[in-house]
């Protein structure tokens, strides 16, 4: 499972709020919702976030293996 936990840490480290992402960088509220709930986003979106935050993909996402059923 892909998790966006590193994204929230990166925002804190860079002192950027979700409000700033929405107002200054035109990031949609829906995207913020998807990130909060670890829902799927496109690679284009991940690329855009890396540009905005000037970071690597690993600063936004992390793979966590799911437990077998």
C-alpha positions in Angstrom: 0.0 0.0 0.0 1.2 3.5 -0.8 1.0 5.9 2.1 1.5 9.7 2.0 2.7 10.0 5.6 6.1 11.4 4.4 4.2 14.2 2.6 2.8 15.6 5.9 6.3 15.5 7.4 7.8 17.3 4.4 5.1 20.0 4.7 6.0 20.5 8.3 9.7 20.6 7.6 9.2 23.2 4.8 6.7 25.2 6.9 4.0 24.9 4.2 0.4 24.6 5.1 -2.4 22.9 3.2 -3.9 26.4 3.0 -0.8 27.6 1.2 -0.9 24.7 -1.2 -4.6 25.4 -2.0 -4.3 29.2 -2.3 -0.8 29.8 -3.7 -0.2 26.6 -5.8 -3.9 25.9 -6.8 -3.8 22.4 -5.3 -7.4 21.2 -5.0 -9.1 20.4 -1.8 -10.0 17.1 -3.3 -6.3 16.2 -3.7 -5.6 17.1 -0.1 -8.4 14.8 0.9 -7.0 12.0 -1.2 -3.6 12.4 0.4 -5.0 12.4 3.9 -6.9 9.2 3.2 -4.1 7.5 1.2 -6.2 7.3 -1.9 -4.7 6.9 -5.3 -3.3 9.9 -7.2 -1.7 10.2 -10.6 2.0 10.2 -11.2 1.5 13.6 -12.8 0.2 14.9 -9.5 3.1 13.4 -7.6 5.4 15.1 -10.1 3.7 18.4 -9.5 3.9 18.0 -5.7 7.7 17.3 -6.0 8.1 20.5 -8.0 6.1 22.6 -5.6 7.9 21.2 -2.6 11.3 20.9 -4.3 11.7 17.4 -3.0 12.1 13.7 -4.1 9.2 11.3 -4.5 10.4 9.5 -1.3 9.7 12.7 0.6 6.0 12.3 -0.4 5.3 8.6 -0.6 6.2 5.4 1.1 5.4 1.8 0.3 4.1 -0.3 3.2 3.4 -4.0 2.5 -0.1 -5.0 3.4 -0.7 -7.9 5.7 -1.8 -11.1 4.0 -5.4 -12.1 4.6 
